[in-house]
């Protein structure tokens, strides 16, 4: 992979900080994951917005002011290389193009922006928690079956 050398603005544009934007349903909430590559330890500012009927509505932001209607239903969690938006009581009214915009303080390559179209019927359920449960039960089964396997071996001798 090429090191990111901001020789020109054009060059810097190829060095995307945002890697991936995905959306899924978590119960009655919409979860939007904005994954990024951490190129700096500078504080990260973010903005999640939705565009519908050609109008932009800010949901949650440290860059500008969010609309009350959205802000009151939204939560943000930040992890290493991931900014998550949770929008409660998600309905078809909330369908539209969701935008994640990230900017690192004092980063002159400008804001990084990525869009995703969100349609309720096309959303998959978020895998995070259920996957953990599946993995745990799988491990448990494996542990429980170990004595069995040893017993089977013993019999075949």
N, C-alpha and C positions, 0 to 999 in steps of 0.2 A: 504494500500500500504506500502511496506517495505521501511523504511528509507534507503537512499543510504549510506552504510558504505563501503568505499573502503578497505576492509580487505585484499583483494588480487586483482591482476589484473583481474582475472576471475570474481570476485564479481562485480567489477566496470563495467565490460562489460555489465552486466545485467541492469545497470542504464543508459539506453539510454538517451542522451540529445536530440537527434533528434527524434521527435515523428512521423512525417509524412511528406512525400514528394509527392506533387501532381502537375499536369500540366494541363493547359487549354489554349484555344485560345482566345486572346483579340484582335479583329479586325485582323490585319495582324501580330500581335506579339504573341510570345509564352510567357506564364507566368508560371514560376515554383515557387511554394510555398514550402519553407522549414520551417516547424514548429518545434519549439524546446521547451524544458522545461528549464526555466531559473533557474539554480541552483546556480548562482553566479552573483555578480554585476560587475565582471571583464569584460573588453572589449572583444567583440566577434570578432574573425577573421573568414573569410569564404572563400570558394572556390567553384565555380560552374564550372564543366567541362563536356565535352561530349566525349564519346568513340565511334568511328565508324571505321570500318575496322581495328579493334584491335589497334587503335591509340588514345591516350588521347589528347584532345585539351582543354586548359584552356580558359574559356569564360570570367570570371571576378573573381578576387581574391585579397585578402589582404595577402595571404600566399605565393603565387609565382607569376610569371609574366604571364599575359594573352596574348594570341595571338591577334595581331592587327586586323585580319579579324573578329574576334568575338567581341573583346573589343569595337570596334567602333560602334557595333550595340547593345550593351548590357547596361542595366541600372540596378542598384540594389536599392531597397528601404528596409529600416529596420524599423520594427514596434516592439511592445512588443511581444516577442515570435515568431516572423516571419521574415524571410529574403526572399525577393522576387526578382527573376530574371526576367527581361523583355528582350526578344531577338526580335529585330525588323526584319521586312521582313522575317518572318519564312517561309521556303519552305521545300519540301521533302528532300533537301540536308542537312537539319539540323536534320534529324531523327537520332536517336541513343540512347545510354544509357546515361542519364544525372545523374550526381553525385553532391550531395550537401555535402560539408565537413565543419564541424564547429569545432572551437576550442576556448575555453575560455582561456584568458591569464593566465598563471600560474596554469593551471588545468592539473594535472598529470595523469588523466585517459586517456589521449591521445585524438586524433581527433575522432570525431563522423562522420560516413559516411553513407549515404543512397543513393540508386540508383533508378531510374525509367526509364522504356523504353518509349520513345516518338515516336509515329507514327502519322503523320498528320491526316490521315483519321479517326483515333480512338479518337482524342482529342475532348473533349466537349468544348463548349463556356464557358468562365468564367462567373460566376453568379453574382459576386459582385454588379455591377452597375445596371443591369436590375432588380435585386431582390429589390433593394432600390426603384426603380420607381414603381414596382408592389406593394410593401408594402405601398408606399405613396398613390397611387390611391385607394388602398383598404381602407385605413384609411379615405380618402376623401369621398369615397362612404358611408362609415359607418356614418360619420358626417352629410352628406347630407340627409341620410335616417332617421336620428333620428327624425326630426320633422314629417316626414311621419308616422313613427311608432306610435308616440304620437297621431297623427290625427286618425289613424286606431283604436287605443284603444278607443278614444273618441266616434267614430262612433258605436263601438260594445256595448257601454253602452246604 
